């Protein structure tokens, strides 16, 4: 995932009762945009581009991710208008879910497969998302060095096929890869970039899932 964001702390294991969470952190609102809980959860949120400026009185979209990672909590569809426009994917023992509040509040289960998020409404054609999914599909089962191959993909720059965006206001500020195998052993790698797209830092964290039982398990 490539992300653009406000002042933030890089990928790291959180402290105290949240030590099962590995994620970056929004230094303004305290939530996160993408993270993993070793209790078997992954979540990522993006804003949906609208003509309106964000309403600062609304709840932080980063809380959607951090609350899910902490305890599997997702707000019901009828409360989603309490956030500025967003799309959210969550993956956990209960399955994978897409939540969004544009064009109207929705919570829907995702079938197994490859899915993407963009700054458009769900299912809207978004060129960068479509290109990334196409490239990802081509390499996911054949790459020899998957972490580096995926990071190289996120760094792609081309006139007609650019994944990495250089822009002082809305450019790529970090690229993150999360890999988890069937045994629950995983790896997170994040590359951070400055406002001109120059490399600033790289962070890596290993993880090991100990999933909580599925709510439907007997």
N, C-alpha and C positions, 0 to 999 in steps of 0.2 A: 504494500500500500504506500502511495505517495500522499503526504498530507501537508496542508498549509494551516498555520495556527498563530495564536497570540503567544506572548512570552510563556515559556514552559520549561520544565525540568526534563532531562532526557530519560530514556528507558532505564528502569532500575526496579529492584525489589522494594516494595513498600515496607513500612515499619510496623511494629507492634502486632495488633490483632489482624492487620491487613498484610502480614508477611507472605501470605499465599498468593498475593497479587504481584504481577510483574507488568509494569506499564510506565509510560511517560506521565507527566502531570501538568495540568493547566495551572500556572502560578497565579492567575487572576481568580478563577472560580473554584479550583481545587479538584475538579474531576479529571477525566482523561478521554482521549479520542479513540484509543485502541489499547486493549490489554488482555491479559490472560490470568486466570485464577487456576492454581494447581488443584483446585477442587473440581476441575473438569469443565471450565467455562472460558469462552472467548467472546469478545464483543468489540464492535467497531461502529462509530457514528460519523456521518458527514452532514454538513449543512445542505439544505436545498436552496438554490439561488432564487431569490424573489426580488421584486422591485422595491419592497419595503425594507427600511433599515431594521436591524434587530431591536426587539423590545427588551430593554434591560430589566424590566420588571418581571419578565418571565423566568422560569427556572432554568438552570444551566443544562444544556444538552449533554455536557460531560458527566453529569450526575446519572444519566441513563446508563452509561457504561459502568461507572464505578459502583452504583447500587446493584447492578446485575452481577458484577464480579464478586461483590461481597456476599450476596445471599441469594442470587438467582431472581431478584425482584424485577419485575417489569410492570410499568403502569398500565392500567386498562385503557382500551382504545378511547373511551370517553374522556380521559384526562390528557390526551396527547396534545390538545390545543393549548395546554399550559406551557408549552415549549415553543421556541422559535422553530422555523421550518427545518426538518431533519429527516434522515433515513437511518435506521439502526438495524444491524444484523447481530443476533445473539446465537451462540452455539453452546449447548450444554447437555446434561443427561436427559433432558426432556425433548431434545431435538434442536433443530435450527429454525429461527423465526426472523421474519422481516417486519419491522414496525416503521411507520411513517405517518406524518400528519399533513401531507399535501398529495393530491388535491383535496383529500379528506382523510380523517384518521382511519388507520388500518393496522391490523395485526394479522399476519398470515404465516402459516407454516411453509418452510422451504423444502423442496424435495432434494434428495441427494444429487450432487452435481456441482457445476461451476457457476458461481453467481458473482455479480459485480455491483458496486455502488458508484454513483456519480453525484454531481451537484444538481442533477435534474430529478424530476419526480420518478418514482419507481417505474420501470419498464420504458421510460423515455429513451429514444435513441440519443446516445451521447458518444461522439466519435472516439474520444480518448478511452472511454470505458470499453467500447466495442473492440478497438484495436488491442487493448491490453488483454481482454479475455481471449481473443483469437491467438495472440502470441503465447499466452499462458497455456492454452490448450495444446499448442504444438510442442511445448517443451516439458510439460509436467511429468510425462512418463518416459522421457528419453534423455534428460539432462544428466551428465556424469557428476557434476558438482552443482547440485540444485540451489543451495544458498547463494553462491556467487552468480549463477545464471539468472536467478530471479532478481537479484540486486542490479545486475547489468541491464536487465529488461526495464526496471524502474528508472534507470539512468539514461534511457534511450532519448536522444535528441536528433530530430530531423525536421526538415521543412514541412513535410506533409504527415509525419508520423511521430510527433514528439510526445513522450510520456513525461519526461522531466521538464518542468517549467521554470525558466529563469525570469523572475519578475520581483522587483523590490517590495511590491504591495501584496501580490497574490501568487508568489512563486512557491516552488517546493521547498519546504523547510526540513523535512525528514522523509526517509524511505525505510519502511519496516517490513521484515519478512518473519513470519511465524511458521514453524514446521513442527508437527507432532506426528510420531509414528504410531503404529497399531499397539505398541506396548505402553503408550502414554509418555514416552520420553520425548522431550522436545527442545527446541532452540529458538530464541528470538534474537534478531540482529537489527539494529537501527543505525542508519547513517544520517547524521545531522548536517545541515547546510546553512550558510549565511545568507544575507538578503540578496547577494549577487549570484547565488548558486554555488559558491565555493565550499568545499568540504571543511567542516569544523571539527567534527568528532565522530567516533564510531563506538557503539556500545553493544555488548553481547551478553546474553543471560541464558543459562540452561534451566530446564524445568522438568518436573516429573508429575504427571497427573495422578491424583488419588481421587477419582470422581466420587461424588455423593451418589447414593442410589437414586435411580429414576423415580419420579413420583408415581409411576404406574407399576413399579416393581413390587412383587409380592414377597 
